[in-house]
Amino acid sequence: MQLGNVLVFGGTGMLAEATGWIAQHANHTIAFGRDAHKLARLTQKYEAGTKTLDYTDIGALRENIINAYKEHKEINMVVAWIHNTSPKAVSVIKDTLNQLQLHQEWTLVLIKGSSSRLSDIKETQEEKLPNCTVKEVRLGFKIEEQGSRWLTHGEISDGVIQAIRGIDKETIVGTLVPWHKRP
Ligand SMILES: NC(=O)c1ccc[n+]([C@@H]2O[C@H](COP(=O)([O-])OP(=O)(O)OC[C@H]3O[C@@H](n4cnc5c(N)ncnc54)[C@H](OP(=O)(O)O)[C@@H]3O)[C@@H](O)[C@H]2O)c1
């Protein structure tokens, strides 16, 4: 599988394994994050390209996307697990790339996970762009004999990889129902 040029936001923590898989299947990967140690670990372990960015700084977010586009000529995929500390980040990513590459097909993989609000997980990106395929990964929990538990890092990464590889617009990792049975 060839993913082309990929930008990853929020992929240096629990999602590091998926970012590593992406780096192995992409021409170029840039994983963005704030923590220099996590970025260095990603480069050492998976040879992933990394850049320092706080995505709450919307100007810096836009600038980094423009720079990545200038460097690689096209961006084929964006994988984003963005906290609600930066509510505008996803639309800035979409708008910026749309302006830069109006005639380029690209895929946006959005990861949604919250321990408290089901609406945050189920909410769908309303605005559709003609050249952008949006795939949403909803993180749930696991129900087992002894009770329920949150997903492991491995399960989260596997779910994201499955979403990237497949054609489904929605991937639910674990279960979201019954929501009151979450840990
Ligand atoms: N459903 C489940 O089973 C499950 C399991 C675990 C977690 N969750 C949920 O997943 C969410 C994320 O958890 P977590 O934060 O502990 O995940 P994490 O993967 O450990 O860290 C968040 C990722 O986002 C990046 N990030 C966060 N703020 C950033 C910013 N302002 N700028 C750039 N990068 C930023 C971090 O990079 P830096 O550290 O470099 O900033 C890191 O890569 C929580 O809401 C949690 O409830 C759900």
The ligand as a Tripos MOL2 file, in Angstrom:
@<TRIPOS>MOLECULE
LIG
   48    52     1     0     0
SMALL
NO_CHARGES

@<TRIPOS>ATOM
      1 N1        -11.6370    5.1210   23.8740 N.am      1 LIG1
      2 C1        -10.5530    4.7510   24.4970 C.2       1 LIG1
      3 O1        -10.3640    3.5720   24.8150 O.2       1 LIG1
      4 C2         -9.5270    5.7720   24.8440 C.ar      1 LIG1
      5 C3         -8.2960    5.3430   25.3260 C.ar      1 LIG1
      6 C4         -7.3570    6.3140   25.6340 C.ar      1 LIG1
      7 C5         -7.6580    7.6740   25.4860 C.ar      1 LIG1
      8 N2         -8.8600    8.0350   25.0260 N.ar      1 LIG1
      9 C6         -9.1680    9.4620   24.8700 C.3       1 LIG1
     10 O2         -8.2790    9.9540   23.8910 O.3       1 LIG1
     11 C7         -7.9960   11.3280   24.1660 C.3       1 LIG1
     12 C8         -6.4870   11.5800   24.0160 C.3       1 LIG1
     13 O3         -5.7480   11.1060   25.1170 O.3       1 LIG1
     14 P1         -4.2470   11.5510   25.4040 P.3       1 LIG1
     15 O4         -4.1090   13.0250   25.3290 O.co2     1 LIG1
     16 O5         -3.7750   10.9000   26.6600 O.co2     1 LIG1
     17 O6         -3.4960   10.9350   24.1200 O.3       1 LIG1
     18 P2         -1.9370   10.8580   23.7120 P.3       1 LIG1
     19 O7         -1.8890   10.0840   22.4410 O.co2     1 LIG1
     20 O8         -1.0920   10.3780   24.8280 O.co2     1 LIG1
     21 O9         -1.5130   12.3620   23.4550 O.3       1 LIG1
     22 C9         -2.1560   13.1930   22.6020 C.3       1 LIG1
     23 C10        -1.4210   13.3800   21.2500 C.3       1 LIG1
     24 O10        -1.8430   14.6370   20.7420 O.3       1 LIG1
     25 C11        -0.7320   15.5280   20.6940 C.3       1 LIG1
     26 N3         -1.1640   16.8580   21.1100 N.ar      1 LIG1
     27 C12        -1.9930   17.1740   22.1340 C.ar      1 LIG1
     28 N4         -2.1570   18.5110   22.1920 N.ar      1 LIG1
     29 C13        -1.4080   19.0400   21.1910 C.ar      1 LIG1
     30 C14        -1.1640   20.3530   20.7270 C.ar      1 LIG1
     31 N5         -1.7150   21.4200   21.3260 N.pl3     1 LIG1
     32 N6         -0.3470   20.5370   19.6790 N.ar      1 LIG1
     33 C15         0.2160   19.4800   19.0640 C.ar      1 LIG1
     34 N7          0.0300   18.1910   19.4270 N.ar      1 LIG1
     35 C16        -0.7750   17.9730   20.4890 C.ar      1 LIG1
     36 C17         0.3000   14.9360   21.6140 C.3       1 LIG1
     37 O11         1.5920   15.3920   21.2560 O.3       1 LIG1
     38 P3          2.5230   16.2160   22.3130 P.3       1 LIG1
     39 O12         2.4950   15.4360   23.5850 O.co2     1 LIG1
     40 O13         3.8460   16.2770   21.6530 O.co2     1 LIG1
     41 O14         1.8950   17.5400   22.4430 O.co2     1 LIG1
     42 C18         0.0860   13.4560   21.3410 C.3       1 LIG1
     43 O15         0.6580   13.0860   20.1100 O.3       1 LIG1
     44 C19        -8.5600   11.6310   25.5330 C.3       1 LIG1
     45 O16        -9.7460   12.3770   25.3220 O.3       1 LIG1
     46 C20        -8.8950   10.2610   26.1150 C.3       1 LIG1
     47 O17       -10.0470   10.2970   26.9260 O.3       1 LIG1
     48 C21        -9.8110    7.1280   24.6870 C.ar      1 LIG1
@<TRIPOS>BOND
     1     1     2 1
     2     2     3 2
     3     2     4 1
     4     4     5 ar
     5     4    48 ar
     6     5     6 ar
     7     6     7 ar
     8     7     8 ar
     9     8     9 1
    10     8    48 ar
    11     9    10 1
    12     9    46 1
    13    10    11 1
    14    11    12 1
    15    11    44 1
    16    12    13 1
    17    13    14 1
    18    14    15 2
    19    14    16 1
    20    14    17 1
    21    17    18 1
    22    18    19 2
    23    18    20 1
    24    18    21 1
    25    21    22 1
    26    22    23 1
    27    23    24 1
    28    23    42 1
    29    24    25 1
    30    25    26 1
    31    25    36 1
    32    26    27 ar
    33    26    35 ar
    34    27    28 ar
    35    28    29 ar
    36    29    30 ar
    37    29    35 ar
    38    30    31 1
    39    30    32 ar
    40    32    33 ar
    41    33    34 ar
    42    34    35 ar
    43    36    37 1
    44    36    42 1
    45    37    38 1
    46    38    39 2
    47    38    40 1
    48    38    41 1
    49    42    43 1
    50    44    45 1
    51    44    46 1
    52    46    47 1
@<TRIPOS>SUBSTRUCTURE
     1 LIG1         1 GROUP 0 **** ****
